[in-house]
Amino acid sequence: MVQERYQYENVVASSDRMQQVMRQVAQIAATDAIVALYGESGTGKELIAKTIHAASQRSQGSFVALNCGAIPDGLLENELFGHVKGAYTGADRAKEGLLRQAEGGTLFLDEIAELAPPLQVKCLRVLQEGEFYPVGAERPIRVDFRLITATNQDLWSAVKEGRFREDLYYRIHVIPIFLPPLRERREDIPLLAHHFLQHFSQKMRRAIQDFAPEAMHYLMLYNWPGNVRELANVIQRAVVLAPHSLITPDLLLLSQETSRGPCHKLGSLKEAQEGAERSYLIRVLTTTRGNVSQAATLAGRYRADFYKLLRKHALDPGAFKDENTTKHRRERHTRHLML
């Protein structure tokens, strides 16, 4: 069930940027306002859409998803609106469209910028009137659903270029949420990497325990043009290929396309070890929600020694506390720790 799998706690993130996104999700979930999700491919737009649905009053209804760029225009109208029996040659039975299936629930239109102009007009009417005509129908059907859209494009630029209707833009751009790319929230990489490692190890029945320090260093430095989806694919392939219980850098290199390499060289072993050390500290602070005493105990260090490590890596334990921490507070404390 969507409402069981996509609760807030299932979104793996500790960065300020994603915590801000989740605060927005918590605020808007209880409403029926239309949400527009913006972000690069692989940033988790559908995951956020499902989380909004699961936390809403419509959670008992269906979550119906459609990628507007994956279906030819001639078939997309039929998918959305359905048809009546005899609507065209070969229509020997009526078909219920996705709009009808989303009754009482949520309709998620991914890649909304790919919607053809004629369908943009029809979708606008659905949002304005709350009704639609199945293909070949003479009478409209009333429908009640919540709409969430997503795109990896600049929708306003599409409006200015004449590719997207301005009136439809204002209809769907009620509550915009911008999902940051993974390279702008690198502190989430260790959390996500270990999450995917555990998930795929269990799924494939592989006894893979952890990442070598050099491997985690590599993950932290890579730019991730495919974002979280690319990271998941890399970890999955590494789990399949790993001959031992540790993920090593060569397994991650095998996962990359030959036309692209890491954004930086691997660097020295010392650099790799320090990168892994910082990643470990982030994981411990995330687990303990910034409680230094608990974190030091988990790390097997005295509290004073643990503080030295935090200063060394410019980490503020306050940034890992509950969600009231702001970016300004985190930056201010980080500067203090660096003194």
VOMIKOL-607215 format. One record per residue (C-alpha): chain; x, y, z; residue number from 0. Coordinates in nm, 2 decimals. Example, Ala and Ser with C-alpha at 12.3 -4.5 7.8 and 13.67 -1.06 7.14 Angstrom:
BEGIN
A / 1.23 / -0.45 / 0.78 / 0 $
A / 1.37 / -0.11 / 0.71 / 1 $
***
This chain:
BEGIN
A / 0.00 / 0.00 / 0.00 / 0 $
A / 0.12 / 0.35 / -0.09 / 1 $
A / 0.03 / 0.49 / 0.26 / 2 $
A / 0.24 / 0.22 / 0.43 / 3 $
A / 0.55 / 0.25 / 0.21 / 4 $
A / 0.58 / 0.63 / 0.17 / 5 $
A / 0.56 / 0.78 / 0.51 / 6 $
A / 0.78 / 1.08 / 0.60 / 7 $
A / 1.03 / 0.85 / 0.78 / 8 $
A / 1.09 / 0.65 / 0.46 / 9 $
A / 1.24 / 0.95 / 0.29 / 10 $
A / 1.62 / 0.91 / 0.34 / 11 $
A / 1.76 / 1.26 / 0.39 / 12 $
A / 1.92 / 1.47 / 0.66 / 13 $
A / 2.04 / 1.77 / 0.46 / 14 $
A / 1.89 / 2.12 / 0.53 / 15 $
A / 1.76 / 2.14 / 0.17 / 16 $
A / 1.57 / 1.81 / 0.19 / 17 $
A / 1.44 / 1.88 / 0.55 / 18 $
A / 1.30 / 2.21 / 0.41 / 19 $
A / 1.13 / 2.01 / 0.13 / 20 $
A / 0.98 / 1.77 / 0.39 / 21 $
A / 0.85 / 2.05 / 0.60 / 22 $
A / 0.67 / 2.18 / 0.29 / 23 $
A / 0.53 / 1.83 / 0.23 / 24 $
A / 0.40 / 1.81 / 0.58 / 25 $
A / 0.23 / 2.15 / 0.55 / 26 $
A / 0.06 / 2.09 / 0.22 / 27 $
A / -0.03 / 1.72 / 0.26 / 28 $
A / -0.35 / 1.79 / 0.45 / 29 $
A / -0.48 / 2.03 / 0.18 / 30 $
A / -0.61 / 1.96 / -0.17 / 31 $
A / -0.39 / 2.22 / -0.33 / 32 $
A / -0.23 / 2.14 / -0.66 / 33 $
A / 0.14 / 2.07 / -0.63 / 34 $
A / 0.41 / 2.13 / -0.90 / 35 $
A / 0.73 / 1.94 / -0.84 / 36 $
A / 1.04 / 2.06 / -1.01 / 37 $
A / 1.38 / 1.89 / -1.03 / 38 $
A / 1.63 / 1.71 / -1.24 / 39 $
A / 1.57 / 1.35 / -1.35 / 40 $
A / 1.63 / 1.11 / -1.06 / 41 $
A / 1.58 / 1.36 / -0.78 / 42 $
A / 1.28 / 1.17 / -0.64 / 43 $
A / 0.98 / 1.36 / -0.77 / 44 $
A / 0.75 / 1.06 / -0.77 / 45 $
A / 0.87 / 0.96 / -0.43 / 46 $
A / 0.77 / 1.30 / -0.29 / 47 $
A / 0.44 / 1.28 / -0.48 / 48 $
A / 0.36 / 0.94 / -0.32 / 49 $
A / 0.46 / 1.08 / 0.02 / 50 $
A / 0.22 / 1.37 / -0.02 / 51 $
A / -0.06 / 1.13 / -0.12 / 52 $
A / 0.02 / 0.89 / 0.17 / 53 $
A / 0.00 / 1.18 / 0.43 / 54 $
A / -0.32 / 1.33 / 0.28 / 55 $
A / -0.68 / 1.27 / 0.35 / 56 $
A / -0.70 / 1.10 / 0.02 / 57 $
A / -0.46 / 0.82 / 0.12 / 58 $
A / -0.73 / 0.56 / 0.10 / 59 $
A / -0.79 / 0.65 / -0.26 / 60 $
A / -0.57 / 0.54 / -0.55 / 61 $
A / -0.24 / 0.70 / -0.65 / 62 $
A / -0.25 / 0.71 / -1.03 / 63 $
A / 0.07 / 0.80 / -1.21 / 64 $
A / 0.12 / 0.88 / -1.58 / 65 $
A / 0.44 / 0.99 / -1.76 / 66 $
A / 0.32 / 1.23 / -2.02 / 67 $
A / 0.64 / 1.19 / -2.23 / 68 $
A / 0.62 / 0.81 / -2.24 / 69 $
A / 0.30 / 0.77 / -2.44 / 70 $
A / 0.23 / 0.89 / -2.80 / 71 $
A / -0.01 / 1.18 / -2.82 / 72 $
A / -0.27 / 0.97 / -3.00 / 73 $
A / -0.29 / 0.72 / -2.72 / 74 $
A / -0.24 / 0.96 / -2.43 / 75 $
A / -0.59 / 1.11 / -2.46 / 76 $
A / -0.74 / 0.76 / -2.44 / 77 $
A / -0.53 / 0.68 / -2.14 / 78 $
A / -0.63 / 0.99 / -1.95 / 79 $
A / -1.00 / 1.02 / -2.05 / 80 $
A / -1.09 / 0.67 / -2.15 / 81 $
A / -1.36 / 0.60 / -2.41 / 82 $
A / -1.71 / 0.47 / -2.45 / 83 $
A / -1.80 / 0.16 / -2.64 / 84 $
A / -1.80 / 0.22 / -3.02 / 85 $
A / -1.60 / 0.55 / -2.99 / 86 $
A / -1.38 / 0.43 / -3.28 / 87 $
A / -1.32 / 0.12 / -3.48 / 88 $
A / -1.21 / -0.16 / -3.25 / 89 $
A / -1.36 / 0.00 / -2.94 / 90 $
A / -1.58 / -0.30 / -2.86 / 91 $
A / -1.60 / -0.22 / -2.49 / 92 $
A / -1.58 / 0.10 / -2.28 / 93 $
A / -1.25 / 0.18 / -2.11 / 94 $
A / -1.21 / 0.37 / -1.78 / 95 $
A / -0.94 / 0.64 / -1.81 / 96 $
A / -0.69 / 0.74 / -1.55 / 97 $
A / -0.89 / 1.04 / -1.45 / 98 $
A / -1.18 / 0.82 / -1.35 / 99 $
A / -0.94 / 0.58 / -1.17 / 100 $
A / -0.80 / 0.87 / -0.97 / 101 $
A / -1.15 / 0.95 / -0.82 / 102 $
A / -1.11 / 1.02 / -0.45 / 103 $
A / -0.73 / 0.99 / -0.48 / 104 $
A / -0.44 / 1.16 / -0.64 / 105 $
A / -0.34 / 1.19 / -1.01 / 106 $
A / 0.03 / 1.23 / -1.07 / 107 $
A / 0.13 / 1.37 / -1.41 / 108 $
A / 0.50 / 1.33 / -1.46 / 109 $
A / 0.68 / 1.53 / -1.73 / 110 $
A / 0.38 / 1.76 / -1.77 / 111 $
A / 0.58 / 1.98 / -2.00 / 112 $
A / 0.56 / 1.71 / -2.27 / 113 $
A / 0.18 / 1.73 / -2.28 / 114 $
A / 0.06 / 1.82 / -2.63 / 115 $
A / -0.13 / 2.15 / -2.68 / 116 $
A / -0.47 / 1.99 / -2.75 / 117 $
A / -0.44 / 1.79 / -2.43 / 118 $
A / -0.33 / 2.09 / -2.24 / 119 $
A / -0.66 / 2.25 / -2.33 / 120 $
A / -0.86 / 1.95 / -2.22 / 121 $
A / -0.67 / 1.92 / -1.89 / 122 $
A / -0.73 / 2.29 / -1.83 / 123 $
A / -1.11 / 2.23 / -1.87 / 124 $
A / -1.09 / 1.93 / -1.62 / 125 $
A / -0.93 / 2.16 / -1.36 / 126 $
A / -1.17 / 2.45 / -1.42 / 127 $
A / -1.49 / 2.25 / -1.44 / 128 $
A / -1.42 / 1.93 / -1.25 / 129 $
A / -1.55 / 1.72 / -1.53 / 130 $
A / -1.44 / 1.56 / -1.86 / 131 $
A / -1.57 / 1.38 / -2.17 / 132 $
A / -1.44 / 1.03 / -2.24 / 133 $
A / -1.36 / 0.98 / -2.60 / 134 $
A / -1.68 / 0.94 / -2.80 / 135 $
A / -1.91 / 1.04 / -2.50 / 136 $
A / -2.19 / 1.28 / -2.52 / 137 $
A / -2.22 / 1.36 / -2.15 / 138 $
A / -1.95 / 1.47 / -1.92 / 139 $
A / -1.83 / 1.28 / -1.61 / 140 $
A / -1.77 / 1.45 / -1.28 / 141 $
A / -1.44 / 1.37 / -1.12 / 142 $
A / -1.28 / 1.46 / -0.78 / 143 $
A / -0.91 / 1.41 / -0.75 / 144 $
A / -0.60 / 1.59 / -0.63 / 145 $
A / -0.34 / 1.68 / -0.90 / 146 $
A / 0.04 / 1.66 / -0.85 / 147 $
A / 0.26 / 1.75 / -1.15 / 148 $
A / 0.63 / 1.71 / -1.21 / 149 $
A / 0.88 / 1.82 / -1.47 / 150 $
A / 1.26 / 1.84 / -1.51 / 151 $
A / 1.22 / 2.15 / -1.73 / 152 $
A / 1.18 / 2.52 / -1.67 / 153 $
A / 0.81 / 2.53 / -1.72 / 154 $
A / 0.79 / 2.91 / -1.73 / 155 $
A / 1.05 / 2.91 / -2.02 / 156 $
A / 0.82 / 2.66 / -2.20 / 157 $
A / 0.54 / 2.92 / -2.16 / 158 $
A / 0.75 / 3.20 / -2.30 / 159 $
A / 0.85 / 2.98 / -2.59 / 160 $
A / 0.49 / 2.89 / -2.67 / 161 $
A / 0.52 / 2.53 / -2.58 / 162 $
A / 0.30 / 2.54 / -2.27 / 163 $
A / -0.02 / 2.73 / -2.21 / 164 $
A / 0.01 / 3.02 / -1.97 / 165 $
A / -0.34 / 2.96 / -1.82 / 166 $
A / -0.26 / 2.60 / -1.75 / 167 $
A / 0.07 / 2.70 / -1.60 / 168 $
A / -0.10 / 2.92 / -1.35 / 169 $
A / -0.35 / 2.64 / -1.28 / 170 $
A / -0.09 / 2.39 / -1.18 / 171 $
A / 0.18 / 2.62 / -1.04 / 172 $
A / -0.01 / 2.66 / -0.71 / 173 $
A / 0.24 / 2.52 / -0.47 / 174 $
A / 0.58 / 2.47 / -0.63 / 175 $
A / 0.84 / 2.24 / -0.46 / 176 $
A / 1.20 / 2.24 / -0.59 / 177 $
A / 1.40 / 1.92 / -0.53 / 178 $
A / 1.77 / 1.98 / -0.52 / 179 $
A / 2.01 / 1.77 / -0.72 / 180 $
A / 2.22 / 1.52 / -0.52 / 181 $
A / 2.54 / 1.72 / -0.58 / 182 $
A / 2.39 / 2.01 / -0.38 / 183 $
A / 2.31 / 1.79 / -0.08 / 184 $
A / 2.62 / 1.57 / -0.06 / 185 $
A / 2.57 / 1.50 / 0.32 / 186 $
A / 2.28 / 1.28 / 0.21 / 187 $
A / 2.50 / 1.05 / 0.00 / 188 $
A / 2.63 / 0.83 / 0.29 / 189 $
A / 2.28 / 0.78 / 0.42 / 190 $
A / 2.14 / 0.70 / 0.08 / 191 $
A / 2.44 / 0.47 / -0.01 / 192 $
A / 2.40 / 0.26 / 0.30 / 193 $
A / 2.02 / 0.25 / 0.26 / 194 $
A / 2.06 / 0.11 / -0.09 / 195 $
A / 2.34 / -0.12 / 0.02 / 196 $
A / 2.11 / -0.27 / 0.28 / 197 $
A / 1.81 / -0.29 / 0.05 / 198 $
A / 1.99 / -0.46 / -0.24 / 199 $
A / 2.19 / -0.69 / -0.02 / 200 $
A / 1.87 / -0.82 / 0.14 / 201 $
A / 1.68 / -0.83 / -0.19 / 202 $
A / 1.96 / -1.03 / -0.37 / 203 $
A / 2.06 / -1.23 / -0.06 / 204 $
A / 2.42 / -1.10 / -0.07 / 205 $
A / 2.62 / -1.06 / 0.25 / 206 $
A / 2.76 / -0.72 / 0.16 / 207 $
A / 2.85 / -0.53 / 0.48 / 208 $
A / 2.99 / -0.19 / 0.40 / 209 $
A / 3.19 / 0.04 / 0.18 / 210 $
A / 3.57 / 0.06 / 0.17 / 211 $
A / 3.68 / 0.41 / 0.28 / 212 $
A / 3.81 / 0.48 / -0.07 / 213 $
A / 3.47 / 0.38 / -0.22 / 214 $
A / 3.27 / 0.62 / 0.00 / 215 $
A / 3.52 / 0.89 / -0.08 / 216 $
A / 3.45 / 0.83 / -0.45 / 217 $
A / 3.07 / 0.84 / -0.40 / 218 $
A / 3.11 / 1.17 / -0.21 / 219 $
A / 3.31 / 1.33 / -0.49 / 220 $
A / 3.12 / 1.22 / -0.79 / 221 $
A / 2.88 / 1.47 / -0.94 / 222 $
A / 2.58 / 1.23 / -0.99 / 223 $
A / 2.42 / 1.37 / -1.31 / 224 $
A / 2.15 / 1.10 / -1.27 / 225 $
A / 2.10 / 1.19 / -0.90 / 226 $
A / 1.95 / 0.95 / -0.66 / 227 $
A / 1.83 / 0.71 / -0.93 / 228 $
A / 2.19 / 0.69 / -1.06 / 229 $
A / 2.33 / 0.63 / -0.71 / 230 $
A / 2.08 / 0.35 / -0.66 / 231 $
A / 2.18 / 0.18 / -0.99 / 232 $
A / 2.55 / 0.21 / -0.90 / 233 $
A / 2.50 / 0.05 / -0.56 / 234 $
A / 2.28 / -0.22 / -0.71 / 235 $
A / 2.54 / -0.32 / -0.97 / 236 $
A / 2.82 / -0.31 / -0.71 / 237 $
A / 2.62 / -0.54 / -0.48 / 238 $
A / 2.58 / -0.79 / -0.77 / 239 $
A / 2.95 / -0.77 / -0.87 / 240 $
A / 3.11 / -0.76 / -0.53 / 241 $
A / 3.32 / -1.08 / -0.47 / 242 $
A / 3.36 / -1.00 / -0.10 / 243 $
A / 3.17 / -0.83 / 0.18 / 244 $
A / 3.31 / -0.49 / 0.11 / 245 $
A / 3.23 / -0.25 / -0.18 / 246 $
A / 3.55 / -0.13 / -0.33 / 247 $
A / 3.62 / 0.16 / -0.57 / 248 $
A / 3.68 / -0.06 / -0.87 / 249 $
A / 3.32 / -0.19 / -0.85 / 250 $
A / 3.19 / 0.16 / -0.86 / 251 $
A / 3.41 / 0.25 / -1.15 / 252 $
A / 3.27 / -0.05 / -1.34 / 253 $
A / 2.92 / 0.10 / -1.28 / 254 $
A / 3.00 / 0.43 / -1.46 / 255 $
A / 2.94 / 0.49 / -1.83 / 256 $
A / 3.26 / 0.49 / -2.02 / 257 $
A / 3.19 / 0.84 / -2.15 / 258 $
A / 3.19 / 0.99 / -1.80 / 259 $
A / 3.42 / 0.96 / -1.51 / 260 $
A / 3.42 / 1.10 / -1.16 / 261 $
A / 3.43 / 1.47 / -1.12 / 262 $
A / 3.76 / 1.45 / -0.94 / 263 $
A / 4.04 / 1.21 / -0.92 / 264 $
A / 4.03 / 0.96 / -0.63 / 265 $
A / 4.32 / 1.14 / -0.46 / 266 $
A / 4.55 / 1.00 / -0.20 / 267 $
A / 4.47 / 0.72 / 0.05 / 268 $
A / 4.48 / 0.98 / 0.33 / 269 $
A / 4.22 / 1.20 / 0.15 / 270 $
A / 4.00 / 0.89 / 0.11 / 271 $
A / 4.03 / 0.80 / 0.48 / 272 $
A / 3.94 / 1.15 / 0.59 / 273 $
A / 3.65 / 1.16 / 0.35 / 274 $
A / 3.52 / 0.83 / 0.49 / 275 $
A / 3.58 / 0.95 / 0.85 / 276 $
A / 3.36 / 1.26 / 0.78 / 277 $
A / 3.10 / 1.04 / 0.62 / 278 $
A / 3.10 / 0.82 / 0.93 / 279 $
A / 3.06 / 1.12 / 1.16 / 280 $
A / 2.76 / 1.24 / 0.96 / 281 $
A / 2.60 / 0.90 / 0.99 / 282 $
A / 2.65 / 0.88 / 1.36 / 283 $
A / 2.52 / 1.24 / 1.42 / 284 $
A / 2.22 / 1.16 / 1.20 / 285 $
A / 2.15 / 0.84 / 1.39 / 286 $
A / 2.17 / 1.02 / 1.73 / 287 $
A / 2.00 / 1.34 / 1.60 / 288 $
A / 2.30 / 1.55 / 1.71 / 289 $
A / 2.34 / 1.41 / 2.06 / 290 $
A / 2.71 / 1.43 / 2.11 / 291 $
A / 2.73 / 1.20 / 2.41 / 292 $
A / 2.54 / 0.92 / 2.23 / 293 $
A / 2.74 / 0.98 / 1.91 / 294 $
A / 3.07 / 0.96 / 2.10 / 295 $
A / 2.96 / 0.64 / 2.27 / 296 $
A / 2.87 / 0.48 / 1.93 / 297 $
A / 3.20 / 0.59 / 1.79 / 298 $
A / 3.39 / 0.45 / 2.09 / 299 $
A / 3.56 / 0.79 / 2.16 / 300 $
A / 3.57 / 1.01 / 2.46 / 301 $
A / 3.34 / 1.32 / 2.43 / 302 $
A / 3.64 / 1.56 / 2.42 / 303 $
A / 3.81 / 1.35 / 2.14 / 304 $
A / 3.48 / 1.34 / 1.95 / 305 $
A / 3.45 / 1.72 / 1.96 / 306 $
A / 3.80 / 1.74 / 1.82 / 307 $
A / 3.69 / 1.53 / 1.52 / 308 $
A / 3.38 / 1.75 / 1.47 / 309 $
A / 3.60 / 2.06 / 1.46 / 310 $
A / 3.84 / 1.89 / 1.23 / 311 $
A / 3.56 / 1.82 / 0.98 / 312 $
A / 3.37 / 2.15 / 1.05 / 313 $
A / 3.06 / 1.96 / 1.16 / 314 $
A / 2.79 / 2.11 / 1.38 / 315 $
A / 2.59 / 1.86 / 1.59 / 316 $
A / 2.31 / 2.12 / 1.61 / 317 $
A / 2.25 / 2.08 / 1.24 / 318 $
A / 2.15 / 1.72 / 1.30 / 319 $
A / 1.89 / 1.79 / 1.56 / 320 $
A / 1.52 / 1.80 / 1.50 / 321 $
A / 1.38 / 2.00 / 1.21 / 322 $
A / 1.38 / 2.35 / 1.38 / 323 $
A / 1.75 / 2.40 / 1.28 / 324 $
A / 1.78 / 2.66 / 1.01 / 325 $
A / 2.05 / 2.69 / 0.75 / 326 $
A / 2.17 / 3.02 / 0.90 / 327 $
A / 2.21 / 2.86 / 1.24 / 328 $
A / 2.41 / 2.57 / 1.09 / 329 $
A / 2.64 / 2.80 / 0.90 / 330 $
A / 2.70 / 3.02 / 1.21 / 331 $
A / 2.79 / 2.72 / 1.43 / 332 $
A / 3.01 / 2.57 / 1.16 / 333 $
A / 3.21 / 2.89 / 1.14 / 334 $
A / 3.24 / 2.88 / 1.52 / 335 $
A / 3.37 / 2.53 / 1.52 / 336 $
A / 3.63 / 2.62 / 1.26 / 337 $
A / 3.78 / 2.89 / 1.48 / 338 $
***
